[in-house]
């Protein structure tokens, strides 16, 4: 398809890690270590624009922070690429955050990515100073804040949604993975996402990792309610997602009309160009 924009993918390789008590493994087998390899993937896919974020997932968070320079380099190298800078909500990462946020004004930087997978919580008072700093930087530089969602614990939409309530009036917030899993999908599509939009919250989402029913239900609700078409984006989440599969699923849900134009191209342009 033409005009394909990917609103969430990663760059960089991580050390092997013994996830869930098993042997040390590298499950992200399509991770790319270089800008050249990333650009070759974009060429192969026919991806016209991409927001690129450091790869993460192992407890050594300094490895991911070190990749911020690589995504900034990628954005400087190729006009198709926009950079998302990795930041942390944890108080012990203050020095790393200060260095990362110094890149917020660099050409090509369009987002700040944070997650609670590696610790911290949206509702923990000890994380409030770093979260305030992250969102203040996004406000100052007109950046989008990306937040991972997944079911249960600190990444659950019940917890992450408090960020929308607290900061979403004047900072754009991209809830990655459509709220995360069955519970998150139902909470968001069943009303919460549209309630936030109606309340003026600057909230967005993508359908990467979504369970099969969710993208088509989301498309149906957008059609029924007549709103939300400008708040949903295509994202591959490579190398943790599957670009071809994510694309096929959202194409089937969005069809080939106006909604498809928004989710595959126009919404990315509005947020990141």
C-alpha positions as CSV (number, residue, x, y, z in Angstrom):
1,X,0.0,0.0,0.0
2,X,1.1,3.6,-0.4
3,X,1.4,6.1,2.4
4,X,2.3,3.5,5.0
5,X,3.5,5.0,8.3
6,X,4.6,2.9,11.3
7,X,4.0,4.7,14.6
8,X,6.0,2.4,16.8
9,X,9.0,0.2,16.1
10,X,12.4,-0.4,17.8
11,X,16.1,-0.1,16.9
12,X,19.0,-1.8,18.7
13,X,20.0,-5.2,20.0
14,X,19.9,-6.4,23.6
15,X,21.9,-8.9,25.6
16,X,20.5,-12.4,26.1
17,X,18.5,-12.7,29.2
18,X,17.0,-15.5,31.3
19,X,13.4,-14.5,31.0
20,X,10.9,-16.1,33.4
21,X,13.6,-18.3,35.0
22,X,14.5,-20.0,31.7
23,X,17.8,-20.0,29.9
24,X,19.3,-16.8,28.5
25,X,17.7,-16.1,25.1
26,X,17.2,-13.4,22.5
27,X,13.6,-13.8,21.5
28,X,13.6,-10.6,19.4
29,X,15.2,-12.3,16.5
30,X,14.5,-9.5,14.0
31,X,16.1,-6.8,16.1
32,X,18.4,-4.5,14.1
33,X,21.7,-3.3,15.4
34,X,22.4,-0.6,12.8
35,X,20.6,2.3,11.0
36,X,21.5,0.7,7.7
37,X,19.6,-2.5,8.7
38,X,16.6,-0.5,9.8
39,X,16.5,1.4,6.6
40,X,16.7,-1.8,4.6
41,X,13.6,-3.1,6.5
42,X,11.7,0.1,5.6
43,X,12.6,-0.4,2.0
44,X,11.6,-4.0,2.0
45,X,8.2,-3.3,3.7
46,X,7.5,-0.2,1.7
47,X,7.2,1.8,4.9
48,X,7.2,5.6,4.1
49,X,7.5,6.9,7.7
50,X,8.4,5.4,11.0
51,X,8.7,6.4,14.6
52,X,11.7,4.5,15.9
53,X,12.3,3.9,19.6
54,X,15.2,2.2,21.4
55,X,14.8,-1.5,22.0
56,X,14.1,-2.5,25.6
57,X,13.0,-5.4,27.7
58,X,16.0,-6.6,29.8
59,X,16.6,-5.3,33.3
60,X,19.9,-3.5,32.4
61,X,18.1,-0.3,31.5
62,X,21.3,1.5,30.8
63,X,21.6,-0.6,27.6
64,X,18.4,0.9,26.3
65,X,19.3,4.5,27.3
66,X,22.5,4.1,25.3
67,X,20.4,3.4,22.2
68,X,18.9,6.9,22.3
69,X,21.8,8.2,20.4
70,X,21.3,5.5,17.7
71,X,17.6,6.5,17.1
72,X,18.6,10.2,16.9
73,X,21.2,9.2,14.3
74,X,18.6,7.3,12.4
75,X,16.3,10.3,12.3
76,X,19.2,12.5,11.1
77,X,20.2,10.0,8.4
78,X,16.8,9.5,6.7
79,X,13.8,11.8,6.5
80,X,11.5,8.8,6.8
81,X,12.5,8.3,10.4
82,X,11.3,10.1,13.5
83,X,13.0,9.4,16.8
84,X,11.4,8.5,20.2
85,X,13.7,9.0,23.2
86,X,13.5,6.4,26.0
87,X,13.0,7.7,29.5
88,X,12.2,6.0,32.8
89,X,9.7,6.8,35.6
90,X,12.0,5.3,38.2
91,X,13.7,7.8,40.7
92,X,17.0,5.8,40.4
93,X,17.2,6.7,36.7
94,X,17.2,10.4,37.2
95,X,20.7,10.9,35.9
96,X,20.0,8.8,32.8
97,X,16.8,10.7,32.2
98,X,18.6,14.0,32.4
99,X,21.0,12.9,29.7
100,X,18.1,11.5,27.6
101,X,16.0,14.6,27.9
102,X,18.9,16.8,26.7
103,X,18.1,15.2,23.3
104,X,14.5,16.3,23.4
105,X,15.1,19.3,21.2
106,X,17.1,17.5,18.6
107,X,15.9,17.6,15.0
108,X,13.8,14.6,14.2
109,X,12.8,13.8,17.9
110,X,9.0,13.5,18.1
111,X,8.3,11.4,21.2
112,X,9.4,10.3,24.6
113,X,8.8,6.6,25.4
114,X,8.3,5.3,28.9
115,X,7.3,2.0,30.4
116,X,6.6,0.4,33.8
117,X,7.6,-3.0,32.7
118,X,11.1,-2.5,34.2
119,X,9.8,-1.0,37.4
120,X,8.0,2.0,38.8
121,X,4.3,2.8,38.7
122,X,2.1,5.6,37.4
123,X,0.5,5.8,40.8
124,X,3.6,5.7,43.0
125,X,4.5,8.9,44.7
126,X,8.2,8.1,44.3
127,X,7.8,8.1,40.5
128,X,5.9,11.4,40.4
129,X,9.0,13.7,40.1
130,X,10.3,11.9,37.1
131,X,6.9,11.6,35.5
132,X,6.4,15.3,36.0
133,X,9.8,16.0,34.4
134,X,9.0,13.7,31.4
135,X,5.7,15.3,30.7
136,X,7.0,18.8,31.3
137,X,9.7,18.1,28.6
138,X,7.0,16.8,26.3
139,X,5.0,19.9,26.8
140,X,8.0,22.2,26.2
141,X,9.1,20.5,23.1
142,X,5.6,19.5,21.8
143,X,6.4,15.8,21.9
144,X,4.1,12.8,22.2
145,X,4.6,10.6,25.3
146,X,4.4,6.8,24.4
147,X,3.4,4.5,27.3
148,X,3.4,0.7,27.2
149,X,0.2,-1.0,28.2
150,X,-0.3,-4.7,29.1
151,X,-2.7,-6.5,31.3
152,X,-2.2,-6.6,35.1
153,X,0.3,-5.0,37.4
154,X,1.8,-1.6,36.8
155,X,1.2,-1.6,33.0
156,X,-2.5,-2.2,33.3
157,X,-4.7,0.5,31.7
158,X,-6.2,1.1,35.2
159,X,-2.8,2.4,36.3
160,X,-1.5,3.9,33.1
161,X,-4.9,5.6,32.5
162,X,-4.1,7.9,35.5
163,X,-1.5,9.5,33.3
164,X,-4.2,10.5,30.8
165,X,-6.2,12.0,33.6
166,X,-3.3,13.8,35.0
167,X,-1.4,15.1,31.9
168,X,-3.7,14.5,28.9
169,X,-5.2,18.0,28.8
170,X,-2.1,19.5,27.2
171,X,0.2,16.6,26.4
172,X,-0.4,14.0,23.7
173,X,-0.3,10.5,25.1
174,X,0.0,7.4,22.9
175,X,-1.3,4.3,24.7
176,X,0.7,1.5,23.0
177,X,-1.0,-1.8,22.4
178,X,-4.6,-0.6,22.7
179,X,-4.7,-0.9,26.4
180,X,-3.0,-4.3,26.5
181,X,-4.8,-7.6,26.2
182,X,-8.4,-8.6,26.6
183,X,-9.2,-6.5,29.7
184,X,-7.5,-3.4,28.3
185,X,-9.2,-3.7,24.9
186,X,-12.6,-4.0,26.5
187,X,-12.0,-1.2,28.9
188,X,-10.8,1.2,26.2
189,X,-13.0,0.3,23.3
190,X,-16.0,-0.3,25.5
191,X,-16.0,3.4,26.5
192,X,-12.9,4.7,28.3
193,X,-11.0,5.7,25.1
194,X,-14.0,7.6,23.7
195,X,-14.8,9.1,27.0
196,X,-11.3,10.6,27.2
197,X,-11.7,12.0,23.7
198,X,-15.0,13.6,24.6
199,X,-13.4,15.1,27.7
200,X,-10.8,16.8,25.5
201,X,-7.9,14.5,26.5
202,X,-5.2,14.3,23.9
203,X,-5.1,10.5,23.8
204,X,-4.1,8.1,21.0
205,X,-3.5,4.4,20.6
206,X,-2.2,1.7,18.2
207,X,-3.3,-1.8,17.5
208,X,0.0,-3.6,17.9
209,X,-0.3,-6.8,20.0
210,X,-4.1,-6.5,19.9
211,X,-6.1,-9.7,20.2
212,X,-7.9,-10.5,16.9
213,X,-11.3,-9.2,17.7
214,X,-10.1,-5.8,19.0
215,X,-9.2,-3.9,15.8
216,X,-12.5,-4.7,14.0
217,X,-14.5,-3.8,17.1
218,X,-12.5,-0.5,17.4
219,X,-13.2,0.3,13.8
220,X,-16.9,-0.5,14.3
221,X,-17.1,1.7,17.4
222,X,-15.4,4.6,15.5
223,X,-18.0,4.2,12.8
224,X,-20.9,4.0,15.2
225,X,-19.8,6.9,17.4
226,X,-18.5,9.1,14.6
227,X,-15.3,9.9,16.5
228,X,-11.9,8.5,17.2
229,X,-10.8,8.1,13.6
230,X,-8.0,10.6,14.1
231,X,-6.7,8.9,17.3
232,X,-5.6,5.4,16.1
233,X,-2.4,4.5,14.3
234,X,-0.8,1.5,12.7
235,X,2.3,0.2,14.5
236,X,4.4,-2.9,13.9
237,X,6.3,-3.0,17.2
238,X,9.1,-4.7,15.4
239,X,11.1,-6.7,16.5
240,X,8.5,-7.7,19.2
241,X,5.6,-7.5,16.9
242,X,5.1,-8.8,13.3
243,X,4.9,-6.1,10.7
244,X,3.2,-8.2,8.0
245,X,0.7,-9.7,10.5
246,X,-0.1,-6.4,12.2
247,X,-0.6,-4.7,8.8
248,X,-2.9,-7.4,7.4
249,X,-5.0,-7.4,10.6
250,X,-5.5,-3.7,10.6
251,X,-6.1,-3.5,6.9
252,X,-8.9,-6.0,7.3
253,X,-10.5,-4.0,10.1
254,X,-10.1,-0.5,8.6
255,X,-10.9,-1.4,5.0
256,X,-9.7,0.8,2.2
257,X,-11.6,4.0,2.7
258,X,-11.3,7.1,4.9
259,X,-10.5,5.3,8.1
260,X,-7.6,3.4,6.5
261,X,-6.2,6.7,5.2
262,X,-6.2,8.1,8.8
263,X,-4.7,5.1,10.6
264,X,-2.0,4.3,8.0
265,X,-0.9,7.8,7.1
266,X,-2.8,10.9,8.1
267,X,-2.7,10.4,11.9
268,X,1.1,9.8,11.8
269,X,1.6,12.9,9.8
270,X,-0.5,14.9,12.3
271,X,1.5,13.6,15.3
272,X,5.0,13.2,14.0
273,X,5.6,15.3,11.0
